[in-house]
Amino acid sequence: MYTISKGRGVHLAADTLPRTLAFVDTFPAAGTTSMQRDMMAGLPSELEAQTGAVVRLGREAGVAAPINQFIYDSLILQEMCARSQPMSK
């Protein structure tokens, strides 16, 4: 996402990435995100608004987001099922 922000002309402080990673390292090992809890419960999640947005913003900036694309592609069928929507890809 750091590369995507640069590709979109958003300038972040040089220490943004290491500070963010250090912050994430403070999370409890057994912790889960609301998206994970929703998906595990078969409920609609924020997949499109979060991971999908990273993929779209990267594509618009000409910056690949292969990890986010993989996550999105891996979870979209489950998300569509939770929303009872036919797949339109």
PDB file of N, CA, C and O in Angstrom, chain B, residues numbered from 101:
ATOM      1  N   MET B 101       0.817  -1.182   0.000  1.00  0.00           N
ATOM      2  CA  MET B 101       0.000   0.000   0.000  1.00  0.00           C
ATOM      3  C   MET B 101       0.871   1.259   0.000  1.00  0.00           C
ATOM      4  O   MET B 101       0.469   2.305  -0.509  1.00  0.00           O
ATOM      5  N   TYR B 102       2.055   1.140   0.573  1.00  0.00           N
ATOM      6  CA  TYR B 102       2.982   2.275   0.578  1.00  0.00           C
ATOM      7  C   TYR B 102       3.343   2.660  -0.849  1.00  0.00           C
ATOM      8  O   TYR B 102       3.364   3.842  -1.194  1.00  0.00           O
ATOM      9  N   THR B 103       3.628   1.655  -1.680  1.00  0.00           N
ATOM     10  CA  THR B 103       3.978   1.904  -3.080  1.00  0.00           C
ATOM     11  C   THR B 103       2.790   2.489  -3.834  1.00  0.00           C
ATOM     12  O   THR B 103       2.960   3.368  -4.679  1.00  0.00           O
ATOM     13  N   ILE B 104       1.603   2.010  -3.537  1.00  0.00           N
ATOM     14  CA  ILE B 104       0.409   2.542  -4.180  1.00  0.00           C
ATOM     15  C   ILE B 104       0.209   4.002  -3.801  1.00  0.00           C
ATOM     16  O   ILE B 104      -0.135   4.819  -4.655  1.00  0.00           O
ATOM     17  N   SER B 105       0.417   4.337  -2.546  1.00  0.00           N
ATOM     18  CA  SER B 105       0.258   5.741  -2.140  1.00  0.00           C
ATOM     19  C   SER B 105       1.234   6.627  -2.911  1.00  0.00           C
ATOM     20  O   SER B 105       0.869   7.711  -3.364  1.00  0.00           O
ATOM     21  N   LYS B 106       2.465   6.166  -3.057  1.00  0.00           N
ATOM     22  CA  LYS B 106       3.448   6.937  -3.832  1.00  0.00           C
ATOM     23  C   LYS B 106       3.006   7.058  -5.285  1.00  0.00           C
ATOM     24  O   LYS B 106       3.137   8.125  -5.885  1.00  0.00           O
ATOM     25  N   GLY B 107       2.485   5.975  -5.855  1.00  0.00           N
ATOM     26  CA  GLY B 107       2.022   5.972  -7.228  1.00  0.00           C
ATOM     27  C   GLY B 107       0.841   6.906  -7.462  1.00  0.00           C
ATOM     28  O   GLY B 107       0.612   7.364  -8.581  1.00  0.00           O
ATOM     29  N   ARG B 108       0.102   7.182  -6.408  1.00  0.00           N
ATOM     30  CA  ARG B 108      -1.044   8.078  -6.498  1.00  0.00           C
ATOM     31  C   ARG B 108      -0.693   9.494  -6.070  1.00  0.00           C
ATOM     32  O   ARG B 108      -1.571  10.353  -5.984  1.00  0.00           O
ATOM     33  N   GLY B 109       0.593   9.746  -5.801  1.00  0.00           N
ATOM     34  CA  GLY B 109       1.031  11.089  -5.453  1.00  0.00           C
ATOM     35  C   GLY B 109       0.840  11.462  -4.001  1.00  0.00           C
ATOM     36  O   GLY B 109       0.912  12.639  -3.647  1.00  0.00           O
ATOM     37  N   VAL B 110       0.597  10.475  -3.151  1.00  0.00           N
ATOM     38  CA  VAL B 110       0.450  10.726  -1.716  1.00  0.00           C
ATOM     39  C   VAL B 110       1.814  10.518  -1.080  1.00  0.00           C
ATOM     40  O   VAL B 110       2.364   9.418  -1.126  1.00  0.00           O
ATOM     41  N   HIS B 111       2.343  11.542  -0.502  1.00  0.00           N
ATOM     42  CA  HIS B 111       3.677  11.463   0.089  1.00  0.00           C
ATOM     43  C   HIS B 111       3.567  11.188   1.587  1.00  0.00           C
ATOM     44  O   HIS B 111       2.999  11.976   2.342  1.00  0.00           O
ATOM     45  N   LEU B 112       4.118  10.061   1.989  1.00  0.00           N
ATOM     46  CA  LEU B 112       4.116   9.664   3.390  1.00  0.00           C
ATOM     47  C   LEU B 112       5.502   9.894   3.980  1.00  0.00           C
ATOM     48  O   LEU B 112       6.507   9.896   3.269  1.00  0.00           O
ATOM     49  N   ALA B 113       5.530  10.084   5.278  1.00  0.00           N
ATOM     50  CA  ALA B 113       6.808  10.254   5.964  1.00  0.00           C
ATOM     51  C   ALA B 113       7.670   9.010   5.751  1.00  0.00           C
ATOM     52  O   ALA B 113       7.149   7.903   5.614  1.00  0.00           O
ATOM     53  N   ALA B 114       8.959   9.194   5.725  1.00  0.00           N
ATOM     54  CA  ALA B 114       9.892   8.093   5.460  1.00  0.00           C
ATOM     55  C   ALA B 114       9.747   6.953   6.468  1.00  0.00           C
ATOM     56  O   ALA B 114      10.017   5.798   6.139  1.00  0.00           O
ATOM     57  N   ASP B 115       9.324   7.269   7.690  1.00  0.00           N
ATOM     58  CA  ASP B 115       9.222   6.229   8.716  1.00  0.00           C
ATOM     59  C   ASP B 115       7.817   5.623   8.816  1.00  0.00           C
ATOM     60  O   ASP B 115       7.543   4.876   9.755  1.00  0.00           O
ATOM     61  N   THR B 116       6.934   5.924   7.878  1.00  0.00           N
ATOM     62  CA  THR B 116       5.561   5.426   7.944  1.00  0.00           C
ATOM     63  C   THR B 116       5.510   3.901   7.944  1.00  0.00           C
ATOM     64  O   THR B 116       4.826   3.307   8.777  1.00  0.00           O
ATOM     65  N   LEU B 117       6.216   3.271   7.034  1.00  0.00           N
ATOM     66  CA  LEU B 117       6.173   1.812   6.949  1.00  0.00           C
ATOM     67  C   LEU B 117       6.739   1.152   8.209  1.00  0.00           C
ATOM     68  O   LEU B 117       6.059   0.301   8.783  1.00  0.00           O
ATOM     69  N   PRO B 118       7.937   1.495   8.666  1.00  0.00           N
ATOM     70  CA  PRO B 118       8.437   0.825   9.878  1.00  0.00           C
ATOM     71  C   PRO B 118       7.587   1.121  11.119  1.00  0.00           C
ATOM     72  O   PRO B 118       7.427   0.251  11.975  1.00  0.00           O
ATOM     73  N   ARG B 119       7.039   2.340  11.225  1.00  0.00           N
ATOM     74  CA  ARG B 119       6.166   2.652  12.365  1.00  0.00           C
ATOM     75  C   ARG B 119       4.895   1.824  12.318  1.00  0.00           C
ATOM     76  O   ARG B 119       4.426   1.339  13.348  1.00  0.00           O
ATOM     77  N   THR B 120       4.339   1.662  11.132  1.00  0.00           N
ATOM     78  CA  THR B 120       3.114   0.879  10.983  1.00  0.00           C
ATOM     79  C   THR B 120       3.368  -0.580  11.324  1.00  0.00           C
ATOM     80  O   THR B 120       2.588  -1.200  12.046  1.00  0.00           O
ATOM     81  N   LEU B 121       4.461  -1.126  10.802  1.00  0.00           N
ATOM     82  CA  LEU B 121       4.787  -2.524  11.094  1.00  0.00           C
ATOM     83  C   LEU B 121       5.061  -2.735  12.585  1.00  0.00           C
ATOM     84  O   LEU B 121       4.675  -3.760  13.147  1.00  0.00           O
ATOM     85  N   ALA B 122       5.714  -1.785  13.217  1.00  0.00           N
ATOM     86  CA  ALA B 122       5.970  -1.876  14.657  1.00  0.00           C
ATOM     87  C   ALA B 122       4.654  -1.861  15.428  1.00  0.00           C
ATOM     88  O   ALA B 122       4.499  -2.588  16.409  1.00  0.00           O
ATOM     89  N   PHE B 123       3.714  -1.040  14.991  1.00  0.00           N
ATOM     90  CA  PHE B 123       2.401  -0.981  15.631  1.00  0.00           C
ATOM     91  C   PHE B 123       1.671  -2.317  15.476  1.00  0.00           C
ATOM     92  O   PHE B 123       1.097  -2.829  16.437  1.00  0.00           O
ATOM     93  N   VAL B 124       1.694  -2.873  14.282  1.00  0.00           N
ATOM     94  CA  VAL B 124       1.029  -4.156  14.033  1.00  0.00           C
ATOM     95  C   VAL B 124       1.652  -5.252  14.900  1.00  0.00           C
ATOM     96  O   VAL B 124       0.950  -6.156  15.353  1.00  0.00           O
ATOM     97  N   ASP B 125       2.939  -5.178  15.129  1.00  0.00           N
ATOM     98  CA  ASP B 125       3.622  -6.172  15.975  1.00  0.00           C
ATOM     99  C   ASP B 125       3.115  -6.152  17.416  1.00  0.00           C
ATOM    100  O   ASP B 125       3.354  -7.106  18.156  1.00  0.00           O
ATOM    101  N   THR B 126       2.430  -5.106  17.829  1.00  0.00           N
ATOM    102  CA  THR B 126       1.899  -5.037  19.200  1.00  0.00           C
ATOM    103  C   THR B 126       0.551  -5.736  19.335  1.00  0.00           C
ATOM    104  O   THR B 126       0.065  -5.915  20.452  1.00  0.00           O
ATOM    105  N   PHE B 127      -0.061  -6.133  18.225  1.00  0.00           N
ATOM    106  CA  PHE B 127      -1.364  -6.793  18.281  1.00  0.00           C
ATOM    107  C   PHE B 127      -1.224  -8.175  18.917  1.00  0.00           C
ATOM    108  O   PHE B 127      -0.197  -8.832  18.746  1.00  0.00           O
ATOM    109  N   PRO B 128      -2.237  -8.619  19.644  1.00  0.00           N
ATOM    110  CA  PRO B 128      -2.171  -9.963  20.230  1.00  0.00           C
ATOM    111  C   PRO B 128      -2.128 -11.032  19.133  1.00  0.00           C
ATOM    112  O   PRO B 128      -2.799 -10.908  18.108  1.00  0.00           O
ATOM    113  N   ALA B 129      -1.348 -12.059  19.356  1.00  0.00           N
ATOM    114  CA  ALA B 129      -1.176 -13.120  18.350  1.00  0.00           C
ATOM    115  C   ALA B 129      -2.504 -13.788  17.995  1.00  0.00           C
ATOM    116  O   ALA B 129      -2.705 -14.179  16.845  1.00  0.00           O
ATOM    117  N   ALA B 130      -3.386 -13.920  18.932  1.00  0.00           N
ATOM    118  CA  ALA B 130      -4.666 -14.594  18.690  1.00  0.00           C
ATOM    119  C   ALA B 130      -5.762 -13.617  18.263  1.00  0.00           C
ATOM    120  O   ALA B 130      -6.917 -14.012  18.101  1.00  0.00           O
ATOM    121  N   GLY B 131      -5.406 -12.354  18.081  1.00  0.00           N
ATOM    122  CA  GLY B 131      -6.396 -11.356  17.701  1.00  0.00           C
ATOM    123  C   GLY B 131      -6.917 -11.578  16.287  1.00  0.00           C
ATOM    124  O   GLY B 131      -6.222 -12.146  15.444  1.00  0.00           O
ATOM    125  N   THR B 132      -8.125 -11.135  16.036  1.00  0.00           N
ATOM    126  CA  THR B 132      -8.719 -11.224  14.705  1.00  0.00           C
ATOM    127  C   THR B 132      -9.298  -9.861  14.328  1.00  0.00           C
ATOM    128  O   THR B 132      -9.575  -9.028  15.191  1.00  0.00           O
ATOM    129  N   THR B 133      -9.470  -9.656  13.049  1.00  0.00           N
ATOM    130  CA  THR B 133     -10.074  -8.418  12.569  1.00  0.00           C
ATOM    131  C   THR B 133     -11.583  -8.620  12.434  1.00  0.00           C
ATOM    132  O   THR B 133     -12.069  -9.750  12.400  1.00  0.00           O
ATOM    133  N   SER B 134     -12.306  -7.521  12.357  1.00  0.00           N
ATOM    134  CA  SER B 134     -13.755  -7.633  12.179  1.00  0.00           C
ATOM    135  C   SER B 134     -14.067  -8.318  10.855  1.00  0.00           C
ATOM    136  O   SER B 134     -15.034  -9.075  10.764  1.00  0.00           O
ATOM    137  N   MET B 135     -13.251  -8.058   9.820  1.00  0.00           N
ATOM    138  CA  MET B 135     -13.474  -8.716   8.530  1.00  0.00           C
ATOM    139  C   MET B 135     -13.332 -10.231   8.684  1.00  0.00           C
ATOM    140  O   MET B 135     -14.153 -10.988   8.166  1.00  0.00           O
ATOM    141  N   GLN B 136     -12.308 -10.668   9.382  1.00  0.00           N
ATOM    142  CA  GLN B 136     -12.101 -12.102   9.579  1.00  0.00           C
ATOM    143  C   GLN B 136     -13.267 -12.709  10.362  1.00  0.00           C
ATOM    144  O   GLN B 136     -13.767 -13.773  10.001  1.00  0.00           O
ATOM    145  N   ARG B 137     -13.698 -12.040  11.427  1.00  0.00           N
ATOM    146  CA  ARG B 137     -14.808 -12.561  12.224  1.00  0.00           C
ATOM    147  C   ARG B 137     -16.090 -12.630  11.395  1.00  0.00           C
ATOM    148  O   ARG B 137     -16.831 -13.610  11.475  1.00  0.00           O
ATOM    149  N   ASP B 138     -16.352 -11.590  10.599  1.00  0.00           N
ATOM    150  CA  ASP B 138     -17.548 -11.598   9.746  1.00  0.00           C
ATOM    151  C   ASP B 138     -17.489 -12.746   8.747  1.00  0.00           C
ATOM    152  O   ASP B 138     -18.472 -13.468   8.575  1.00  0.00           O
ATOM    153  N   MET B 139     -16.353 -12.920   8.091  1.00  0.00           N
ATOM    154  CA  MET B 139     -16.238 -13.972   7.079  1.00  0.00           C
ATOM    155  C   MET B 139     -16.347 -15.357   7.712  1.00  0.00           C
ATOM    156  O   MET B 139     -16.959 -16.257   7.136  1.00  0.00           O
ATOM    157  N   MET B 140     -15.766 -15.528   8.875  1.00  0.00           N
ATOM    158  CA  MET B 140     -15.856 -16.820   9.562  1.00  0.00           C
ATOM    159  C   MET B 140     -17.303 -17.131   9.951  1.00  0.00           C
ATOM    160  O   MET B 140     -17.693 -18.297  10.022  1.00  0.00           O
ATOM    161  N   ALA B 141     -18.095 -16.089  10.202  1.00  0.00           N
ATOM    162  CA  ALA B 141     -19.500 -16.267  10.573  1.00  0.00           C
ATOM    163  C   ALA B 141     -20.417 -16.314   9.350  1.00  0.00           C
ATOM    164  O   ALA B 141     -21.631 -16.455   9.491  1.00  0.00           O
ATOM    165  N   GLY B 142     -19.840 -16.199   8.147  1.00  0.00           N
ATOM    166  CA  GLY B 142     -20.649 -16.228   6.938  1.00  0.00           C
ATOM    167  C   GLY B 142     -21.428 -14.946   6.697  1.00  0.00           C
ATOM    168  O   GLY B 142     -22.437 -14.943   5.993  1.00  0.00           O
ATOM    169  N   LEU B 143     -20.949 -13.851   7.290  1.00  0.00           N
ATOM    170  CA  LEU B 143     -21.617 -12.552   7.150  1.00  0.00           C
ATOM    171  C   LEU B 143     -20.913 -11.698   6.100  1.00  0.00           C
ATOM    172  O   LEU B 143     -19.741 -11.930   5.804  1.00  0.00           O
ATOM    173  N   PRO B 144     -21.602 -10.724   5.540  1.00  0.00           N
ATOM    174  CA  PRO B 144     -20.937  -9.781   4.637  1.00  0.00           C
ATOM    175  C   PRO B 144     -19.813  -9.051   5.389  1.00  0.00           C
ATOM    176  O   PRO B 144     -19.917  -8.789   6.588  1.00  0.00           O
ATOM    177  N   SER B 145     -18.753  -8.736   4.667  1.00  0.00           N
ATOM    178  CA  SER B 145     -17.602  -8.083   5.297  1.00  0.00           C
ATOM    179  C   SER B 145     -17.211  -6.831   4.531  1.00  0.00           C
ATOM    180  O   SER B 145     -17.906  -6.391   3.614  1.00  0.00           O
ATOM    181  N   GLU B 146     -16.083  -6.273   4.933  1.00  0.00           N
ATOM    182  CA  GLU B 146     -15.550  -5.065   4.283  1.00  0.00           C
ATOM    183  C   GLU B 146     -14.527  -5.410   3.203  1.00  0.00           C
ATOM    184  O   GLU B 146     -13.696  -4.572   2.856  1.00  0.00           O
ATOM    185  N   LEU B 147     -14.574  -6.627   2.670  1.00  0.00           N
ATOM    186  CA  LEU B 147     -13.586  -7.057   1.674  1.00  0.00           C
ATOM    187  C   LEU B 147     -13.495  -6.072   0.517  1.00  0.00           C
ATOM    188  O   LEU B 147     -12.402  -5.647   0.144  1.00  0.00           O
ATOM    189  N   GLU B 148     -14.623  -5.715  -0.042  1.00  0.00           N
ATOM    190  CA  GLU B 148     -14.643  -4.822  -1.198  1.00  0.00           C
ATOM    191  C   GLU B 148     -14.110  -3.436  -0.835  1.00  0.00           C
ATOM    192  O   GLU B 148     -13.342  -2.844  -1.593  1.00  0.00           O
ATOM    193  N   ALA B 149     -14.518  -2.923   0.322  1.00  0.00           N
ATOM    194  CA  ALA B 149     -14.138  -1.568   0.729  1.00  0.00           C
ATOM    195  C   ALA B 149     -12.683  -1.467   1.170  1.00  0.00           C
ATOM    196  O   ALA B 149     -12.092  -0.389   1.105  1.00  0.00           O
ATOM    197  N   GLN B 150     -12.106  -2.562   1.612  1.00  0.00           N
ATOM    198  CA  GLN B 150     -10.723  -2.512   2.080  1.00  0.00           C
ATOM    199  C   GLN B 150      -9.768  -3.140   1.066  1.00  0.00           C
ATOM    200  O   GLN B 150      -9.048  -2.425   0.371  1.00  0.00           O
ATOM    201  N   THR B 151      -9.757  -4.449   0.978  1.00  0.00           N
ATOM    202  CA  THR B 151      -8.827  -5.120   0.075  1.00  0.00           C
ATOM    203  C   THR B 151      -9.138  -4.796  -1.384  1.00  0.00           C
ATOM    204  O   THR B 151      -8.229  -4.576  -2.184  1.00  0.00           O
ATOM    205  N   GLY B 152     -10.414  -4.767  -1.721  1.00  0.00           N
ATOM    206  CA  GLY B 152     -10.801  -4.418  -3.081  1.00  0.00           C
ATOM    207  C   GLY B 152     -10.356  -3.012  -3.453  1.00  0.00           C
ATOM    208  O   GLY B 152      -9.937  -2.764  -4.584  1.00  0.00           O
ATOM    209  N   ALA B 153     -10.449  -2.095  -2.497  1.00  0.00           N
ATOM    210  CA  ALA B 153     -10.025  -0.716  -2.754  1.00  0.00           C
ATOM    211  C   ALA B 153      -8.531  -0.639  -3.019  1.00  0.00           C
ATOM    212  O   ALA B 153      -8.103   0.111  -3.896  1.00  0.00           O
ATOM    213  N   VAL B 154      -7.732  -1.393  -2.285  1.00  0.00           N
ATOM    214  CA  VAL B 154      -6.281  -1.400  -2.513  1.00  0.00           C
ATOM    215  C   VAL B 154      -5.986  -1.879  -3.933  1.00  0.00           C
ATOM    216  O   VAL B 154      -5.160  -1.294  -4.633  1.00  0.00           O
ATOM    217  N   VAL B 155      -6.660  -2.940  -4.348  1.00  0.00           N
ATOM    218  CA  VAL B 155      -6.451  -3.477  -5.700  1.00  0.00           C
ATOM    219  C   VAL B 155      -6.848  -2.439  -6.748  1.00  0.00           C
ATOM    220  O   VAL B 155      -6.101  -2.197  -7.697  1.00  0.00           O
ATOM    221  N   ARG B 156      -8.011  -1.828  -6.581  1.00  0.00           N
ATOM    222  CA  ARG B 156      -8.482  -0.831  -7.561  1.00  0.00           C
ATOM    223  C   ARG B 156      -7.578   0.396  -7.603  1.00  0.00           C
ATOM    224  O   ARG B 156      -7.226   0.871  -8.683  1.00  0.00           O
ATOM    225  N   LEU B 157      -7.203   0.907  -6.441  1.00  0.00           N
ATOM    226  CA  LEU B 157      -6.336   2.095  -6.399  1.00  0.00           C
ATOM    227  C   LEU B 157      -4.971   1.795  -7.012  1.00  0.00           C
ATOM    228  O   LEU B 157      -4.402   2.636  -7.708  1.00  0.00           O
ATOM    229  N   GLY B 158      -4.453   0.611  -6.758  1.00  0.00           N
ATOM    230  CA  GLY B 158      -3.183   0.215  -7.363  1.00  0.00           C
ATOM    231  C   GLY B 158      -3.303   0.138  -8.875  1.00  0.00           C
ATOM    232  O   GLY B 158      -2.441   0.634  -9.599  1.00  0.00           O
ATOM    233  N   ARG B 159      -4.364  -0.477  -9.343  1.00  0.00           N
ATOM    234  CA  ARG B 159      -4.570  -0.601 -10.796  1.00  0.00           C
ATOM    235  C   ARG B 159      -4.645   0.786 -11.432  1.00  0.00           C
ATOM    236  O   ARG B 159      -4.036   1.024 -12.475  1.00  0.00           O
ATOM    237  N   GLU B 160      -5.389   1.704 -10.806  1.00  0.00           N
ATOM    238  CA  GLU B 160      -5.516   3.065 -11.334  1.00  0.00           C
ATOM    239  C   GLU B 160      -4.173   3.792 -11.372  1.00  0.00           C
ATOM    240  O   GLU B 160      -3.942   4.629 -12.245  1.00  0.00           O
ATOM    241  N   ALA B 161      -3.290   3.472 -10.426  1.00  0.00           N
ATOM    242  CA  ALA B 161      -1.981   4.124 -10.360  1.00  0.00           C
ATOM    243  C   ALA B 161      -0.923   3.370 -11.163  1.00  0.00           C
ATOM    244  O   ALA B 161       0.225   3.808 -11.238  1.00  0.00           O
ATOM    245  N   GLY B 162      -1.297   2.248 -11.758  1.00  0.00           N
ATOM    246  CA  GLY B 162      -0.332   1.446 -12.498  1.00  0.00           C
ATOM    247  C   GLY B 162       0.641   0.714 -11.599  1.00  0.00           C
ATOM    248  O   GLY B 162       1.761   0.410 -12.008  1.00  0.00           O
ATOM    249  N   VAL B 163       0.219   0.425 -10.366  1.00  0.00           N
ATOM    250  CA  VAL B 163       1.074  -0.253  -9.387  1.00  0.00           C
ATOM    251  C   VAL B 163       0.438  -1.596  -9.035  1.00  0.00           C
ATOM    252  O   VAL B 163      -0.712  -1.647  -8.598  1.00  0.00           O
ATOM    253  N   ALA B 164       1.172  -2.662  -9.221  1.00  0.00           N
ATOM    254  CA  ALA B 164       0.657  -3.994  -8.904  1.00  0.00           C
ATOM    255  C   ALA B 164       0.497  -4.164  -7.396  1.00  0.00           C
ATOM    256  O   ALA B 164       1.286  -3.644  -6.607  1.00  0.00           O
ATOM    257  N   ALA B 165      -0.525  -4.890  -7.023  1.00  0.00           N
ATOM    258  CA  ALA B 165      -0.762  -5.220  -5.617  1.00  0.00           C
ATOM    259  C   ALA B 165      -1.027  -6.723  -5.537  1.00  0.00           C
ATOM    260  O   ALA B 165      -2.134  -7.140  -5.197  1.00  0.00           O
ATOM    261  N   PRO B 166      -0.012  -7.540  -5.850  1.00  0.00           N
ATOM    262  CA  PRO B 166      -0.242  -8.983  -5.990  1.00  0.00           C
ATOM    263  C   PRO B 166      -0.741  -9.675  -4.727  1.00  0.00           C
ATOM    264  O   PRO B 166      -1.554 -10.594  -4.815  1.00  0.00           O
ATOM    265  N   ILE B 167      -0.281  -9.261  -3.578  1.00  0.00           N
ATOM    266  CA  ILE B 167      -0.738  -9.912  -2.344  1.00  0.00           C
ATOM    267  C   ILE B 167      -2.200  -9.565  -2.090  1.00  0.00           C
ATOM    268  O   ILE B 167      -3.001 -10.443  -1.769  1.00  0.00           O
ATOM    269  N   ASN B 168      -2.551  -8.292  -2.233  1.00  0.00           N
ATOM    270  CA  ASN B 168      -3.939  -7.891  -2.048  1.00  0.00           C
ATOM    271  C   ASN B 168      -4.839  -8.519  -3.109  1.00  0.00           C
ATOM    272  O   ASN B 168      -5.976  -8.888  -2.815  1.00  0.00           O
ATOM    273  N   GLN B 169      -4.344  -8.642  -4.332  1.00  0.00           N
ATOM    274  CA  GLN B 169      -5.122  -9.287  -5.400  1.00  0.00           C
ATOM    275  C   GLN B 169      -5.376 -10.748  -5.052  1.00  0.00           C
ATOM    276  O   GLN B 169      -6.481 -11.255  -5.247  1.00  0.00           O
ATOM    277  N   PHE B 170      -4.347 -11.427  -4.535  1.00  0.00           N
ATOM    278  CA  PHE B 170      -4.495 -12.831  -4.141  1.00  0.00           C
ATOM    279  C   PHE B 170      -5.520 -12.971  -3.015  1.00  0.00           C
ATOM    280  O   PHE B 170      -6.381 -13.849  -3.062  1.00  0.00           O
ATOM    281  N   ILE B 171      -5.427 -12.107  -2.005  1.00  0.00           N
ATOM    282  CA  ILE B 171      -6.377 -12.151  -0.892  1.00  0.00           C
ATOM    283  C   ILE B 171      -7.795 -11.918  -1.406  1.00  0.00           C
ATOM    284  O   ILE B 171      -8.722 -12.650  -1.060  1.00  0.00           O
ATOM    285  N   TYR B 172      -7.947 -10.886  -2.239  1.00  0.00           N
ATOM    286  CA  TYR B 172      -9.263 -10.567  -2.796  1.00  0.00           C
ATOM    287  C   TYR B 172      -9.809 -11.744  -3.604  1.00  0.00           C
ATOM    288  O   TYR B 172     -10.950 -12.162  -3.405  1.00  0.00           O
ATOM    289  N   ASP B 173      -9.003 -12.271  -4.502  1.00  0.00           N
ATOM    290  CA  ASP B 173      -9.445 -13.389  -5.344  1.00  0.00           C
ATOM    291  C   ASP B 173      -9.781 -14.627  -4.511  1.00  0.00           C
ATOM    292  O   ASP B 173     -10.676 -15.394  -4.866  1.00  0.00           O
ATOM    293  N   SER B 174      -9.068 -14.816  -3.414  1.00  0.00           N
ATOM    294  CA  SER B 174      -9.296 -15.983  -2.565  1.00  0.00           C
ATOM    295  C   SER B 174     -10.583 -15.879  -1.756  1.00  0.00           C
ATOM    296  O   SER B 174     -11.178 -16.897  -1.403  1.00  0.00           O
ATOM    297  N   LEU B 175     -11.015 -14.664  -1.463  1.00  0.00           N
ATOM    298  CA  LEU B 175     -12.159 -14.471  -0.574  1.00  0.00           C
ATOM    299  C   LEU B 175     -13.433 -13.980  -1.250  1.00  0.00           C
ATOM    300  O   LEU B 175     -14.496 -13.996  -0.630  1.00  0.00           O
ATOM    301  N   ILE B 176     -13.351 -13.545  -2.501  1.00  0.00           N
ATOM    302  CA  ILE B 176     -14.514 -12.919  -3.128  1.00  0.00           C
ATOM    303  C   ILE B 176     -15.696 -13.878  -3.265  1.00  0.00           C
ATOM    304  O   ILE B 176     -16.838 -13.451  -3.100  1.00  0.00           O
ATOM    305  N   LEU B 177     -15.463 -15.149  -3.559  1.00  0.00           N
ATOM    306  CA  LEU B 177     -16.583 -16.084  -3.667  1.00  0.00           C
ATOM    307  C   LEU B 177     -17.313 -16.242  -2.338  1.00  0.00           C
ATOM    308  O   LEU B 177     -18.542 -16.292  -2.299  1.00  0.00           O
ATOM    309  N   GLN B 178     -16.558 -16.318  -1.261  1.00  0.00           N
ATOM    310  CA  GLN B 178     -17.157 -16.415   0.068  1.00  0.00           C
ATOM    311  C   GLN B 178     -17.956 -15.144   0.373  1.00  0.00           C
ATOM    312  O   GLN B 178     -19.047 -15.209   0.938  1.00  0.00           O
ATOM    313  N   GLU B 179     -17.404 -13.995  -0.005  1.00  0.00           N
ATOM    314  CA  GLU B 179     -18.089 -12.720   0.209  1.00  0.00           C
ATOM    315  C   GLU B 179     -19.382 -12.657  -0.602  1.00  0.00           C
ATOM    316  O   GLU B 179     -20.420 -12.247  -0.083  1.00  0.00           O
ATOM    317  N   MET B 180     -19.323 -13.057  -1.856  1.00  0.00           N
ATOM    318  CA  MET B 180     -20.517 -13.028  -2.706  1.00  0.00           C
ATOM    319  C   MET B 180     -21.592 -13.961  -2.145  1.00  0.00           C
ATOM    320  O   MET B 180     -22.781 -13.641  -2.176  1.00  0.00           O
ATOM    321  N   CYS B 181     -21.171 -15.092  -1.643  1.00  0.00           N
ATOM    322  CA  CYS B 181     -22.108 -16.042  -1.041  1.00  0.00           C
ATOM    323  C   CYS B 181     -22.768 -15.414   0.198  1.00  0.00           C
ATOM    324  O   CYS B 181     -23.978 -15.541   0.386  1.00  0.00           O
ATOM    325  N   ALA B 182     -21.989 -14.750   1.025  1.00  0.00           N
ATOM    326  CA  ALA B 182     -22.527 -14.110   2.227  1.00  0.00           C
ATOM    327  C   ALA B 182     -23.524 -13.016   1.863  1.00  0.00           C
ATOM    328  O   ALA B 182     -24.474 -12.758   2.603  1.00  0.00           O
ATOM    329  N   ARG B 183     -23.305 -12.384   0.734  1.00  0.00           N
ATOM    330  CA  ARG B 183     -24.206 -11.318   0.283  1.00  0.00           C
ATOM    331  C   ARG B 183     -25.294 -11.857  -0.642  1.00  0.00           C
ATOM    332  O   ARG B 183     -26.139 -11.101  -1.122  1.00  0.00           O
ATOM    333  N   SER B 184     -25.268 -13.167  -0.889  1.00  0.00           N
ATOM    334  CA  SER B 184     -26.233 -13.814  -1.779  1.00  0.00           C
ATOM    335  C   SER B 184     -26.309 -13.147  -3.133  1.00  0.00           C
ATOM    336  O   SER B 184     -27.395 -12.907  -3.661  1.00  0.00           O
ATOM    337  N   GLN B 185     -25.139 -12.847  -3.697  1.00  0.00           N
ATOM    338  CA  GLN B 185     -25.049 -12.214  -5.000  1.00  0.00           C
ATOM    339  C   GLN B 185     -24.402 -13.188  -5.973  1.00  0.00           C
ATOM    340  O   GLN B 185     -23.452 -13.887  -5.620  1.00  0.00           O
ATOM    341  N   PRO B 186     -24.915 -13.236  -7.196  1.00  0.00           N
ATOM    342  CA  PRO B 186     -24.240 -14.069  -8.197  1.00  0.00           C
ATOM    343  C   PRO B 186     -22.885 -13.490  -8.566  1.00  0.00           C
ATOM    344  O   PRO B 186     -22.694 -12.275  -8.540  1.00  0.00           O
ATOM    345  N   MET B 187     -21.968 -14.340  -8.902  1.00  0.00           N
ATOM    346  CA  MET B 187     -20.626 -13.898  -9.315  1.00  0.00           C
ATOM    347  C   MET B 187     -20.711 -13.210 -10.655  1.00  0.00           C
ATOM    348  O   MET B 187     -21.283 -13.761 -11.596  1.00  0.00           O
ATOM    349  N   SER B 188     -20.153 -12.011 -10.765  1.00  0.00           N
ATOM    350  CA  SER B 188     -20.237 -11.249 -12.027  1.00  0.00           C
ATOM    351  C   SER B 188     -18.886 -10.966 -12.625  1.00  0.00           C
ATOM    352  O   SER B 188     -18.768 -10.055 -13.444  1.00  0.00           O
ATOM    353  N   LYS B 189     -17.870 -11.697 -12.259  1.00  0.00           N
ATOM    354  CA  LYS B 189     -16.506 -11.457 -12.738  1.00  0.00           C
ATOM    355  C   LYS B 189     -16.305 -11.894 -14.125  1.00  0.00           C
ATOM    356  O   LYS B 189     -15.207 -11.756 -14.663  1.00  0.00           O
TER     357      LYS B 189
END
